[in-house]
Amino acid sequence: MKLSFSALAGLISAPALAIFALGLAPLAVVVVWSFWAWDPSTYWIKPELSFAGYAGILEAGRWTVIVSTFGKALLTSAICLLIGFPTAYAVHFLASRRLAVVLLALMTIPFFTSYLIRSFSWRLVLGRTGVINTLLQDLGLTSAPIDWLLFSDFAVIVGLVASYLPFATFPLILAMQRLDPVAIAAARDLGAGFWTVQRTLIVPLTLSGVFAGFLFVFVMTLGSSTEVQMLGGAGASIVSVMINDVMRVANYPLAFAISTVVLVVVFGLVLLGNRVFGLGRLFEDRS
């Protein structure tokens, strides 16, 4: 029996969809267990409805850490987009095909090593005896090392942007590849300048890629911990670090409640992005 194209495509994608569904199962368990009670006698949770985990978020400054984490994620995503958009534009519109391949390969080089090594390398750049402080003092611009370059929110943002910039750039390149070159050429023939083309054509038609890049960086920043621990100093914290600390004392309902809050925010962003920015247009058939 000869299968249709759609049936064959569904059959081929079935294993991947099954694995994806299995991956959602632990998340569903986390959400359910976040409403269970903690049993100190067994150091485990029991199936009794309880909001103690969510109440614990408001204690001991945990809510402050969550707000700070979302702030870092928003700032990192915004900076990545500001850098990634012109980068994507140069790769797609200005570079030759061969140069574009080289540039895309260069963007992936940092991922050839571990997050730990990448984050630690920024210590060599931002530290008191690092590259930047040494250069500033050699040029006579400063008389002493600048302390806030390392072990600060500034250092954390620098590390996060360096780590996740490609995740904002690649969706933008994909979105720009879907632009109709005839429309852009027609706008230029009608006298539209560079900034007019950007404002009226390229930016509005790549909003799905803009939001996809924002979402990728935002989500990955929420789950990061290495950059914060290596560059933020002893007192720095972020949601992922806080969850690890809570898990060490076996307060599982609280850890699951924090994770559920993050999941709800991210899921809400996905729905909002698809409704407002047309996230699904990235996957539409160009024909």
Backbone as CSV, one residue per row, in Angstrom:
resi,resn,N_x,N_y,N_z,CA_x,CA_y,CA_z,C_x,C_y,C_z
1,MET,0.846,-1.190,0.000,0.000,0.000,0.000,0.881,1.240,0.000
2,LYS,0.607,2.144,-0.901,1.389,3.353,-1.036,0.818,4.435,-0.123
3,LEU,1.701,4.981,0.725,1.289,6.018,1.663,1.311,7.384,1.008
4,SER,0.385,8.243,1.427,0.401,9.620,0.949,1.567,10.374,1.586
5,PHE,1.857,11.538,1.026,2.980,12.335,1.542,2.745,12.730,2.996
6,SER,1.518,13.178,3.312,1.222,13.612,4.681,1.307,12.445,5.658
7,ALA,0.816,11.262,5.224,0.878,10.088,6.100,2.325,9.669,6.345
8,LEU,3.137,9.707,5.286,4.545,9.345,5.421,5.279,10.339,6.323
9,ALA,4.971,11.640,6.161,5.595,12.663,7.008,5.198,12.467,8.467
10,GLY,3.925,12.141,8.695,3.479,11.887,10.065,4.156,10.677,10.670
11,LEU,4.359,9.633,9.850,5.014,8.418,10.342,6.471,8.693,10.705
12,ILE,7.148,9.477,9.877,8.553,9.783,10.137,8.712,10.655,11.383
13,SER,7.781,11.592,11.572,7.885,12.509,12.706,7.331,11.937,13.999
14,ALA,6.681,10.774,13.939,6.063,10.197,15.134,7.062,9.965,16.269
15,PRO,8.258,9.395,16.015,9.202,9.197,17.136,9.593,10.504,17.812
16,ALA,9.846,11.549,17.002,10.222,12.834,17.584,9.078,13.408,18.411
17,LEU,7.846,13.284,17.909,6.693,13.790,18.658,6.495,13.008,19.956
18,ALA,6.775,11.690,19.904,6.641,10.874,21.112,7.661,11.288,22.164
19,ILE,8.893,11.541,21.724,9.930,11.990,22.663,9.562,13.345,23.244
20,PHE,9.019,14.225,22.398,8.588,15.548,22.877,7.491,15.405,23.922
21,ALA,6.541,14.500,23.669,5.452,14.290,24.629,5.987,13.738,25.946
22,LEU,6.956,12.828,25.867,7.565,12.294,27.089,8.307,13.387,27.854
23,GLY,8.868,14.349,27.116,9.562,15.451,27.772,8.611,16.372,28.518
24,LEU,7.363,16.437,28.070,6.373,17.279,28.756,5.857,16.626,30.037
25,ALA,5.944,15.309,30.121,5.418,14.603,31.288,6.078,15.052,32.598
26,PRO,7.433,15.151,32.661,8.034,15.636,33.928,7.592,17.046,34.298
27,LEU,7.377,17.912,33.292,6.919,19.266,33.590,5.521,19.245,34.199
28,ALA,4.670,18.360,33.686,3.326,18.239,34.253,3.389,17.751,35.700
29,VAL,4.307,16.829,35.965,4.470,16.326,37.332,4.946,17.442,38.255
30,VAL,5.878,18.275,37.762,6.377,19.396,38.566,5.237,20.334,38.946
31,VAL,4.359,20.634,37.995,3.234,21.531,38.271,2.297,20.911,39.320
32,VAL,1.995,19.638,39.176,1.090,18.975,40.126,1.716,18.925,41.510
33,TRP,2.974,18.522,41.592,3.630,18.384,42.894,3.866,19.727,43.578
34,SER,3.832,20.814,42.810,4.005,22.127,43.447,2.849,22.453,44.373
35,PHE,1.718,21.753,44.210,0.552,21.974,45.067,0.435,20.907,46.150
36,TRP,1.434,20.049,46.290,1.408,19.022,47.330,2.071,19.535,48.599
37,ALA,1.835,18.823,49.689,2.364,19.222,50.993,3.712,18.561,51.248
38,TRP,4.493,19.203,52.093,5.804,18.690,52.472,5.684,17.911,53.789
39,ASP,6.243,16.697,53.783,6.191,15.846,54.972,7.578,15.807,55.611
40,PRO,7.810,16.535,56.695,9.150,16.573,57.295,9.592,15.247,57.892
41,SER,8.647,14.358,58.194,9.027,13.072,58.783,9.678,12.137,57.765
42,THR,9.280,12.274,56.514,9.843,11.411,55.461,10.742,12.170,54.495
43,TYR,10.848,13.473,54.689,11.619,14.329,53.769,11.158,14.145,52.320
44,TRP,9.864,14.058,52.165,9.285,13.897,50.839,7.921,14.566,50.829
45,ILE,7.307,14.620,49.682,6.014,15.273,49.551,4.892,14.250,49.660
46,LYS,3.729,14.718,50.043,2.568,13.837,50.136,1.394,14.477,49.411
47,PRO,0.494,13.669,48.849,-0.591,14.179,47.992,-1.696,14.864,48.774
48,GLU,-1.371,15.979,49.399,-2.352,16.805,50.086,-2.257,18.221,49.516
49,LEU,-3.410,18.790,49.172,-3.419,20.122,48.573,-2.805,21.137,49.531
50,SER,-1.807,21.855,49.039,-1.130,22.846,49.862,-0.565,23.942,48.966
51,PHE,-0.659,25.169,49.464,-0.077,26.305,48.750,1.169,26.835,49.472
52,ALA,1.735,25.972,50.336,2.905,26.386,51.108,4.087,26.699,50.201
53,GLY,4.199,25.953,49.103,5.307,26.201,48.178,5.229,27.589,47.573
54,TYR,4.032,27.986,47.159,3.856,29.305,46.553,3.971,30.409,47.607
55,ALA,3.527,30.122,48.831,3.685,31.099,49.906,5.156,31.313,50.224
56,GLY,5.961,30.251,50.080,7.387,30.356,50.355,8.125,31.247,49.374
57,ILE,7.534,31.477,48.198,8.183,32.354,47.216,8.286,33.778,47.752
58,LEU,7.322,34.160,48.586,7.288,35.524,49.113,8.167,35.691,50.346
59,GLU,8.830,34.619,50.764,9.651,34.670,51.965,11.134,34.744,51.615
60,ALA,11.917,35.277,52.534,13.390,35.261,52.483,13.938,35.889,51.202
61,GLY,13.231,36.880,50.673,13.740,37.590,49.505,13.698,36.805,48.208
62,ARG,12.966,35.703,48.175,12.934,34.887,46.948,12.223,35.629,45.818
63,TRP,11.179,36.371,46.141,10.473,37.113,45.097,11.384,38.159,44.474
64,THR,12.258,38.736,45.273,13.222,39.707,44.755,14.158,39.061,43.751
65,VAL,14.584,37.841,44.034,15.462,37.123,43.110,14.746,36.830,41.798
66,ILE,13.451,36.450,41.888,12.684,36.162,40.676,12.541,37.415,39.825
67,VAL,12.197,38.536,40.455,12.057,39.797,39.713,13.394,40.197,39.107
68,SER,14.472,40.061,39.867,15.800,40.392,39.359,16.177,39.504,38.175
69,THR,15.808,38.236,38.250,16.107,37.312,37.154,15.383,37.713,35.878
70,PHE,14.086,38.039,36.008,13.338,38.477,34.832,13.916,39.777,34.275
71,GLY,14.377,40.659,35.159,15.004,41.891,34.695,16.280,41.613,33.912
72,LYS,17.111,40.713,34.418,18.339,40.341,33.703,18.014,39.688,32.359
73,ALA,16.971,38.839,32.356,16.591,38.165,31.113,16.088,39.164,30.082
74,LEU,15.288,40.142,30.521,14.787,41.170,29.599,15.924,42.015,29.049
75,LEU,16.828,42.440,29.922,17.943,43.278,29.481,18.861,42.512,28.538
76,THR,19.163,41.264,28.869,20.017,40.446,28.003,19.380,40.235,26.640
77,SER,18.078,39.961,26.625,17.368,39.745,25.359,17.369,41.007,24.516
78,ALA,17.148,42.156,25.160,17.116,43.424,24.420,18.481,43.730,23.807
79,ILE,19.551,43.542,24.579,20.891,43.815,24.056,21.232,42.855,22.918
80,CYS,20.871,41.592,23.074,21.138,40.608,22.012,20.416,40.975,20.724
81,LEU,19.178,41.496,20.844,18.443,41.911,19.650,19.074,43.137,19.006
82,LEU,19.523,44.084,19.838,20.151,45.289,19.298,21.438,44.960,18.544
83,ILE,22.150,43.955,19.014,23.372,43.530,18.322,23.049,42.553,17.199
84,GLY,22.080,41.676,17.464,21.789,40.609,16.516,21.109,41.076,15.244
85,PHE,20.275,42.130,15.334,19.560,42.579,14.132,20.520,43.102,13.064
86,PRO,21.412,44.049,13.370,22.362,44.475,12.331,23.299,43.357,11.888
87,THR,23.619,42.435,12.808,24.455,41.303,12.429,23.737,40.424,11.405
88,ALA,22.465,40.124,11.673,21.678,39.320,10.741,21.519,40.038,9.405
89,TYR,21.324,41.355,9.461,21.183,42.143,8.227,22.461,42.058,7.397
90,ALA,23.608,42.190,8.055,24.880,42.130,7.326,25.107,40.756,6.730
91,VAL,24.777,39.707,7.480,24.978,38.343,6.982,24.091,38.067,5.778
92,HIS,22.831,38.510,5.851,21.890,38.164,4.782,21.987,39.083,3.567
93,PHE,22.095,40.396,3.804,22.007,41.344,2.701,23.361,41.805,2.168
94,LEU,24.379,41.835,2.999,25.639,42.441,2.594,26.730,41.423,2.292
95,ALA,26.731,40.293,2.956,27.796,39.312,2.777,27.506,38.398,1.596
96,SER,28.565,37.948,0.936,28.409,36.940,-0.104,28.019,35.613,0.532
97,ARG,27.594,34.676,-0.292,27.162,33.385,0.245,28.295,32.705,1.015
98,ARG,29.505,32.746,0.462,30.636,32.092,1.129,30.970,32.800,2.431
99,LEU,30.989,34.146,2.409,31.289,34.892,3.624,30.208,34.679,4.674
100,ALA,28.954,34.562,4.242,27.859,34.334,5.189,28.056,33.009,5.923
101,VAL,28.479,31.985,5.193,28.732,30.689,5.818,29.850,30.804,6.842
102,VAL,30.908,31.548,6.493,32.031,31.739,7.416,31.573,32.477,8.669
103,LEU,30.767,33.530,8.492,30.296,34.305,9.635,29.400,33.462,10.543
104,LEU,28.540,32.659,9.951,27.678,31.791,10.760,28.505,30.765,11.521
105,ALA,29.562,30.253,10.873,30.439,29.300,11.558,31.163,29.964,12.724
106,LEU,31.595,31.215,12.534,32.290,31.933,13.600,31.377,32.148,14.806
107,MET,30.075,32.352,14.555,29.145,32.546,15.661,29.016,31.298,16.528
108,THR,29.275,30.138,15.956,29.119,28.893,16.714,30.403,28.477,17.425
109,ILE,31.524,29.142,17.152,32.799,28.748,17.761,32.750,28.759,19.284
110,PRO,32.140,29.776,19.922,32.101,29.741,21.391,31.454,28.490,21.962
111,PHE,30.586,27.822,21.201,29.905,26.635,21.706,30.768,25.385,21.596
112,PHE,31.984,25.542,21.057,32.890,24.401,20.985,33.503,24.080,22.339
113,THR,33.349,24.972,23.306,33.866,24.737,24.641,32.734,24.861,25.648
114,SER,33.022,24.562,26.907,31.972,24.519,27.921,31.583,25.912,28.389
115,TYR,30.379,25.998,28.986,29.929,27.259,29.564,30.892,27.730,30.647
116,LEU,31.433,26.780,31.407,32.327,27.134,32.506,33.572,27.847,31.993
117,ILE,34.182,27.308,30.939,35.389,27.913,30.378,35.070,29.273,29.770
118,ARG,33.946,29.374,29.065,33.579,30.650,28.452,33.356,31.719,29.512
119,SER,32.678,31.346,30.575,32.423,32.323,31.635,33.719,32.697,32.356
120,PHE,34.562,31.710,32.621,35.811,32.003,33.318,36.723,32.898,32.475
121,SER,36.654,32.757,31.157,37.503,33.583,30.299,37.190,35.067,30.451
122,TRP,35.929,35.380,30.804,35.576,36.784,31.010,36.232,37.345,32.265
123,ARG,36.591,36.489,33.206,37.356,36.962,34.359,38.721,37.493,33.926
124,LEU,39.293,36.830,32.929,40.599,37.263,32.431,40.505,38.585,31.681
125,VAL,39.312,38.912,31.222,39.107,40.168,30.476,38.678,41.290,31.407
126,LEU,37.794,40.989,32.369,37.168,42.030,33.191,37.800,42.209,34.563
127,GLY,38.676,41.305,34.964,39.244,41.350,36.307,40.150,42.550,36.547
128,ARG,40.571,42.716,37.822,41.430,43.842,38.183,42.747,43.825,37.412
129,THR,43.247,42.633,37.120,44.473,42.514,36.325,44.157,42.001,34.916
130,GLY,42.900,42.151,34.519,42.479,41.650,33.222,42.881,42.548,32.074
131,VAL,42.457,42.144,30.900,42.848,42.834,29.669,42.370,44.283,29.670
132,ILE,41.103,44.515,30.025,40.547,45.867,29.936,41.202,46.800,30.942
133,ASN,41.315,46.376,32.198,41.925,47.231,33.210,43.394,47.514,32.904
134,THR,44.087,46.512,32.416,45.495,46.712,32.063,45.634,47.713,30.923
135,LEU,44.764,47.592,29.924,44.813,48.504,28.779,44.468,49.930,29.197
136,LEU,43.448,50.088,30.028,43.047,51.431,30.471,44.167,52.105,31.264
137,GLN,44.842,51.340,32.097,45.939,51.919,32.890,47.165,52.212,32.027
138,ASP,47.433,51.361,31.059,48.569,51.605,30.166,48.348,52.858,29.323
139,LEU,47.090,53.122,28.960,46.787,54.315,28.174,46.645,55.560,29.042
140,GLY,46.734,55.393,30.346,46.619,56.522,31.245,45.209,57.009,31.471
141,LEU,44.213,56.214,31.072,42.817,56.622,31.232,42.329,56.407,32.661
142,THR,42.937,55.478,33.373,42.607,55.253,34.780,43.899,55.070,35.559
143,SER,43.847,55.454,36.819,45.030,55.310,37.675,44.977,54.059,38.529
144,ALA,43.810,53.411,38.579,43.634,52.199,39.377,42.632,51.288,38.650
145,PRO,42.654,50.012,38.963,41.698,49.094,38.315,40.253,49.467,38.628
146,ILE,39.376,49.250,37.667,37.936,49.493,37.848,37.316,48.229,38.429
147,ASP,36.816,48.307,39.645,36.341,47.116,40.346,35.007,46.595,39.825
148,TRP,34.147,47.515,39.340,32.790,47.065,38.979,32.734,46.309,37.654
149,LEU,33.863,46.199,36.955,33.851,45.430,35.705,33.621,43.943,35.961
150,LEU,34.034,43.470,37.132,33.874,42.053,37.453,33.138,41.916,38.778
151,PHE,32.458,40.769,38.951,31.654,40.497,40.137,30.588,41.571,40.334
152,SER,29.831,41.782,39.277,28.773,42.785,39.279,27.705,42.368,38.279
153,ASP,26.574,43.076,38.311,25.521,42.818,37.323,26.024,43.106,35.908
154,PHE,26.897,44.089,35.779,27.482,44.398,34.470,28.203,43.182,33.902
155,ALA,29.036,42.535,34.710,29.781,41.365,34.256,28.836,40.217,33.902
156,VAL,27.777,40.056,34.697,26.807,38.994,34.424,26.126,39.217,33.078
157,ILE,25.696,40.442,32.806,25.026,40.747,31.540,25.979,40.531,30.370
158,VAL,27.240,40.954,30.529,28.227,40.742,29.466,28.379,39.254,29.181
159,GLY,28.498,38.445,30.224,28.639,37.007,30.033,27.419,36.374,29.393
160,LEU,26.226,36.818,29.803,24.991,36.271,29.236,24.839,36.658,27.771
161,VAL,25.126,37.907,27.435,25.025,38.351,26.044,26.008,37.576,25.167
162,ALA,27.232,37.410,25.646,28.234,36.673,24.870,27.818,35.224,24.669
163,SER,27.136,34.645,25.643,26.739,33.240,25.554,25.562,33.022,24.624
164,TYR,24.588,33.947,24.634,23.325,33.684,23.963,23.042,34.563,22.753
165,LEU,23.987,35.390,22.358,23.791,36.243,21.187,23.431,35.456,19.920
166,PRO,24.075,34.321,19.636,23.690,33.575,18.419,22.232,33.141,18.404
167,PHE,21.648,32.903,19.573,20.260,32.451,19.628,19.287,33.572,19.267
168,ALA,19.737,34.818,19.321,18.918,35.931,18.836,19.187,36.199,17.369
169,THR,20.399,35.902,16.908,20.786,36.229,15.536,20.221,35.243,14.527
170,PHE,20.271,33.973,14.819,19.841,32.957,13.852,18.360,33.065,13.480
171,PRO,17.421,33.265,14.432,16.022,33.466,14.018,15.826,34.704,13.162
172,LEU,16.613,35.755,13.419,16.510,36.962,12.600,16.982,36.692,11.174
173,ILE,18.046,35.919,11.034,18.513,35.554,9.686,17.452,34.734,8.965
174,LEU,16.847,33.798,9.686,15.777,32.983,9.091,14.614,33.856,8.644
175,ALA,14.231,34.829,9.471,13.124,35.716,9.108,13.476,36.573,7.906
176,MET,14.714,37.056,7.818,15.126,37.896,6.694,15.217,37.097,5.407
177,GLN,15.515,35.812,5.509,15.545,34.970,4.318,14.167,34.787,3.717
178,ARG,13.144,35.040,4.495,11.776,34.884,4.011,11.214,36.168,3.400
179,LEU,12.008,37.239,3.427,11.546,38.493,2.830,11.535,38.388,1.312
180,ASP,10.593,39.076,0.701,10.495,39.091,-0.759,11.450,40.150,-1.311
181,PRO,12.523,39.756,-1.997,13.475,40.745,-2.515,12.847,41.686,-3.546
182,VAL,11.773,41.237,-4.200,11.105,42.086,-5.187,10.465,43.286,-4.500
183,ALA,9.858,43.068,-3.333,9.226,44.167,-2.605,10.263,45.185,-2.153
184,ILE,11.413,44.688,-1.698,12.474,45.598,-1.256,13.023,46.390,-2.440
185,ALA,13.240,45.705,-3.564,13.743,46.399,-4.753,12.735,47.428,-5.250
186,ALA,11.442,47.098,-5.190,10.411,48.035,-5.634,10.393,49.280,-4.749
187,ALA,10.562,49.079,-3.441,10.580,50.224,-2.531,11.760,51.141,-2.835
188,ARG,12.895,50.559,-3.131,14.068,51.369,-3.464,13.881,52.084,-4.797
189,ASP,13.250,51.419,-5.760,13.000,52.055,-7.055,12.041,53.238,-6.920
190,LEU,11.170,53.169,-5.938,10.213,54.253,-5.712,10.801,55.388,-4.877
191,GLY,12.087,55.267,-4.534,12.764,56.359,-3.837,12.899,56.200,-2.344
192,ALA,12.515,55.038,-1.806,12.636,54.832,-0.368,14.112,54.694,0.006
193,GLY,14.524,55.428,1.016,15.894,55.356,1.492,16.124,54.161,2.398
194,PHE,17.353,54.047,2.878,17.733,52.899,3.721,16.856,52.794,4.949
195,TRP,16.700,53.902,5.700,15.947,53.853,6.939,14.461,53.680,6.683
196,THR,13.961,54.204,5.574,12.547,54.003,5.242,12.256,52.548,4.951
197,VAL,13.164,51.897,4.212,12.999,50.466,3.927,13.022,49.664,5.221
198,GLN,13.945,50.030,6.113,14.028,49.323,7.387,12.735,49.473,8.185
199,ARG,12.238,50.720,8.246,11.092,51.020,9.102,9.784,50.464,8.555
200,THR,9.629,50.489,7.242,8.333,50.129,6.650,8.275,48.706,6.121
201,LEU,9.426,48.092,5.870,9.420,46.750,5.300,10.127,45.725,6.174
202,ILE,11.419,45.920,6.360,12.222,44.860,6.962,11.841,44.611,8.417
203,VAL,11.763,45.672,9.215,11.427,45.475,10.623,10.017,44.899,10.808
204,PRO,8.972,45.473,10.174,7.629,44.892,10.369,7.526,43.444,9.888
205,LEU,8.225,43.096,8.806,8.100,41.754,8.246,8.986,40.730,8.946
206,THR,9.855,41.185,9.822,10.715,40.248,10.560,10.380,40.230,12.048
207,LEU,9.222,40.760,12.425,8.859,40.784,13.836,8.754,39.380,14.431
208,SER,8.349,38.410,13.623,8.298,37.040,14.133,9.692,36.554,14.506
209,GLY,10.692,36.879,13.690,12.065,36.514,14.011,12.602,37.295,15.197
210,VAL,12.204,38.562,15.301,12.617,39.381,16.444,12.110,38.765,17.740
211,PHE,10.832,38.391,17.748,10.281,37.825,18.977,10.851,36.434,19.247
212,ALA,11.085,35.647,18.198,11.677,34.322,18.406,13.067,34.447,19.023
213,GLY,13.866,35.381,18.510,15.184,35.605,19.090,15.086,36.074,20.530
214,PHE,14.162,36.988,20.788,13.946,37.457,22.154,13.566,36.298,23.069
215,LEU,12.656,35.446,22.612,12.162,34.352,23.441,13.269,33.347,23.738
216,PHE,14.067,32.991,22.728,15.159,32.040,22.943,16.126,32.550,24.001
217,VAL,16.550,33.797,23.863,17.516,34.362,24.812,16.884,34.490,26.194
218,PHE,15.641,34.935,26.242,14.947,35.116,27.516,14.861,33.799,28.277
219,VAL,14.438,32.741,27.596,14.267,31.442,28.254,15.611,30.886,28.708
220,MET,16.626,30.989,27.874,17.926,30.431,28.225,18.575,31.222,29.355
221,THR,18.320,32.522,29.417,18.834,33.316,30.527,18.172,32.907,31.833
222,LEU,16.870,32.618,31.792,16.174,32.181,33.000,16.776,30.892,33.550
223,GLY,17.262,30.038,32.663,17.807,28.755,33.101,19.300,28.756,33.312
224,SER,19.957,29.877,33.108,21.419,29.914,33.239,21.822,30.076,34.694
225,SER,22.998,29.604,35.007,23.541,29.762,36.356,25.044,29.977,36.342
226,THR,25.732,29.423,35.349,27.187,29.489,35.316,27.685,30.923,35.254
227,GLU,27.091,31.722,34.357,27.537,33.106,34.209,27.337,33.893,35.498
228,VAL,26.225,33.652,36.187,25.937,34.381,37.419,26.919,33.986,38.513
229,GLN,27.185,32.699,38.654,28.073,32.229,39.706,29.529,32.600,39.444
230,MET,29.937,32.621,38.175,31.324,32.915,37.846,31.609,34.404,37.789
231,LEU,30.626,35.212,37.392,30.870,36.630,37.144,30.138,37.561,38.096
232,GLY,29.154,37.044,38.821,28.347,37.908,39.668,28.832,38.048,41.093
233,GLY,29.763,37.228,41.515,30.252,37.317,42.878,29.486,36.413,43.821
234,ALA,29.912,36.403,45.095,29.360,35.475,46.074,27.887,35.739,46.370
235,GLY,27.473,37.004,46.330,26.098,37.331,46.692,25.121,37.292,45.541
236,ALA,25.583,37.032,44.331,24.700,37.050,43.164,23.825,35.805,43.138
237,SER,22.609,35.974,42.678,21.703,34.844,42.585,20.785,35.027,41.393
238,ILE,20.204,33.921,40.978,19.259,33.905,39.868,18.316,32.742,40.112
239,VAL,17.232,32.649,39.372,16.217,31.631,39.650,16.804,30.229,39.679
240,SER,17.628,29.884,38.699,18.182,28.535,38.639,19.056,28.234,39.851
241,VAL,19.845,29.228,40.286,20.680,29.043,41.479,19.796,28.897,42.714
242,MET,18.740,29.702,42.808,17.831,29.622,43.948,17.144,28.266,44.013
243,ILE,16.741,27.726,42.859,16.101,26.408,42.836,17.078,25.342,43.312
244,ASN,18.332,25.426,42.882,19.339,24.464,43.345,19.525,24.544,44.855
245,ASP,19.554,25.764,45.392,19.711,25.930,46.838,18.532,25.336,47.594
246,VAL,17.327,25.552,47.065,16.133,25.018,47.711,16.117,23.498,47.639
247,MET,16.563,22.946,46.508,16.594,21.485,46.367,17.592,20.850,47.327
248,ARG,18.667,21.570,47.644,19.672,21.010,48.559,19.104,20.786,49.963
249,VAL,18.136,21.597,50.351,17.514,21.406,51.672,16.222,20.604,51.557
250,ALA,16.022,20.006,50.386,14.906,19.071,50.151,13.532,19.713,50.277
251,ASN,13.439,21.009,50.021,12.134,21.673,50.026,11.559,21.612,48.609
252,TYR,11.112,20.420,48.240,10.695,20.188,46.860,9.449,20.965,46.445
253,PRO,8.418,21.092,47.279,7.261,21.882,46.844,7.630,23.321,46.491
254,LEU,8.524,23.933,47.261,8.944,25.295,46.967,9.708,25.354,45.649
255,ALA,10.607,24.399,45.438,11.366,24.361,44.177,10.430,24.173,42.990
256,PHE,9.440,23.293,43.145,8.488,23.060,42.061,7.589,24.278,41.839
257,ALA,7.248,24.988,42.920,6.419,26.191,42.781,7.170,27.278,42.020
258,ILE,8.444,27.467,42.330,9.252,28.460,41.610,9.339,28.091,40.134
259,SER,9.577,26.811,39.860,9.663,26.353,38.473,8.349,26.549,37.739
260,THR,7.236,26.324,38.419,5.926,26.496,37.795,5.671,27.953,37.440
261,VAL,6.058,28.866,38.312,5.899,30.288,38.022,6.669,30.658,36.753
262,VAL,7.894,30.161,36.642,8.697,30.439,35.447,8.042,29.835,34.209
263,LEU,7.536,28.609,34.328,6.881,27.953,33.194,5.661,28.743,32.728
264,VAL,4.876,29.225,33.664,3.664,29.975,33.310,4.031,31.260,32.578
265,VAL,5.053,31.955,33.061,5.475,33.200,32.406,5.959,32.920,30.987
266,VAL,6.788,31.893,30.823,7.323,31.579,29.496,6.208,31.139,28.553
267,PHE,5.311,30.295,29.037,4.202,29.830,28.198,3.311,31.001,27.798
268,GLY,3.098,31.926,28.736,2.311,33.118,28.407,2.988,33.970,27.350
269,LEU,4.317,34.068,27.424,5.052,34.835,26.410,4.924,34.194,25.029
270,VAL,4.963,32.870,24.986,4.824,32.173,23.701,3.459,32.458,23.087
271,LEU,2.403,32.359,23.893,1.054,32.623,23.383,0.912,34.070,22.940
272,LEU,1.461,34.986,23.738,1.394,36.403,23.388,2.175,36.685,22.106
273,GLY,3.352,36.094,21.997,4.164,36.317,20.807,3.509,35.788,19.549
274,ASN,2.867,34.636,19.651,2.213,34.076,18.481,1.008,34.913,18.067
275,ARG,0.349,35.512,19.055,-0.841,36.304,18.749,-0.486,37.694,18.230
276,VAL,0.501,38.328,18.835,0.837,39.710,18.504,1.856,39.791,17.373
277,PHE,2.889,38.955,17.430,3.990,39.062,16.482,3.963,37.991,15.393
278,GLY,3.001,37.086,15.454,2.914,36.058,14.417,4.104,35.118,14.426
279,LEU,4.403,34.552,15.598,5.542,33.656,15.717,5.444,32.485,14.752
280,GLY,4.227,32.038,14.484,4.053,30.916,13.579,4.421,31.193,12.148
281,ARG,4.569,32.491,11.784,4.923,32.819,10.385,6.326,32.341,10.022
282,LEU,7.164,32.123,11.029,8.513,31.610,10.742,8.460,30.240,10.085
283,PHE,7.360,29.510,10.317,7.268,28.139,9.836,6.272,27.995,8.696
284,GLU,5.795,29.111,8.153,4.865,29.036,7.036,5.597,28.731,5.741
285,ASP,4.903,28.138,4.811,5.447,27.860,3.489,5.580,29.171,2.723
286,ARG,6.792,29.474,2.256,7.057,30.741,1.557,6.290,30.835,0.251
287,SER,5.933,29.698,-0.321,5.214,29.734,-1.591,3.732,30.059,-1.384
